Amino acid sequence: MNPKVMLIEDDHTMMLLLTTLMRFEGFETAVLKNDESLETIMEDIRQEMPDVILLDVHLGRINGLDLLSAVRQDEKTHRIGVVMSSGMDVSKRCIELGANAFILKPFMPEDLIKQIRQVVATTE
């Protein structure tokens, strides 16, 4: 079975590009259905139970760092791999809060795929 990557990104164009890339690379994808609140996002994550979450730090309504903390504190989701992304280098903060990896935007597709595969390999 192919690993599932959940994409949590507020930029619609980036979401489409990432979905295409993930599928091309053989990953199953899930996209965030509702970003109304932290709890509704957590419900989506619990329902999908991805192998890895690709999480943007700066989301429209929700702070990605708050979501990362919620994922790590939840009994059902705390072991899901998380790759954080941002246009600002907040890698240290992301790792401190429990991210498995961080990638700085703009990134090369092959660098992202490498990060995701490494996280999948270490969280299986």
N, C-alpha and C positions, 0 to 999 in steps of 0.2 A: 504494500500500500504506500502511496506517495505521501510524503510529509505535508501537513496542512499549515499554510501561512495565513494568518489573519492580518489584514492591512488596515491600520488605523491612521488615516491621513485625511486632512480637511481640504486639500487641494484636489479638485475633481480630475483635472488633467493628469496630475501625478498618480492618482489612484488608477486611472485607466492604463497608464504606461506600466505601472507596477504589476497590475493584474495580468497584462499581456506578457511581461517578462517572466513572472512566476510560472504561468502556465507553459510558456515556451521551455522553461527549465525543468518542467516535470513536477512542479508543486501543485497541490490542490490549493485553491484560494478561498478565503472567506473575507467578506468586506463588512465593515461596520454598518449595521442597518439603521441605528438610531443613536444620535449623540446628544440627546436632550439632557442627560444627567450622568453622573458617574455610575449610579446604580443601574441605569438602563444599559450602559456600555458593559458593565460587569455581567449583566444578565446575558447579553449577546456572547461574551467571551465564554461564560459557563455553558451556554448552549452549543457553541461551536467546538470548544475544547481543542484549539489548534496546537500544533507542536511548537510553533514559534509565532510571536506577535511582532510585526514591524510597526513600531509606534513612533509617530512624530511627537517631538517635545512640545511644539506650539500648535495646539489644536484651536479651533474656533471657540467653542464653549467651555471646554475642559482643558486643564493643564495636563500634559502628558506625564509629567513627573508625579502628579497626584494619582493618575491612573496606574502608573507603575507601582506606586506604593500600595494601592488597593489590590492589584494583582498579587503582589508578594504577601499581603496580609490575609488573603482569602484561602481557606483550607482547600478548596477545590482547584484553584488556579495557581497556587504558589510555585509549582514546579514547571510551569510553562516557560519556555525560553523567550526572552525579550531582547530584540535589537532596537535600540533607540536611534532616532535620526533627527538632525537639526542643522540649520545653516550657521549656527553659532557653536563653538566648541564648548559644550557642557558635558563632555565625556566623563570627567571626574565625578560630577554630581550624579549622573546617570548610573555609573558603576557603584557609587556609594549607596544608592537607593535600591540596588539589586538587579540592574540590567546585566544581561550576559555579554552584551557588546554594544558599541556605539559606532555610528558611521556619520561622517560630516558631509552635509550637502554642499555643493553638488557632488555626487559620487558617480563612479563608473559602474555600469551594471554588473560587470564581472566581480568587482570588489564587494558589492552587496550580496551577490549569490555566494561568494566565498564565505562571508560572515554568517549568512543564514545556514549554510551547510555545516559550518563549524559548530554553531549553536545546536543544531539538530543532533549532531554526532555526540555532543557532550551532555545532552539532556535526555537521551533515549534510555 
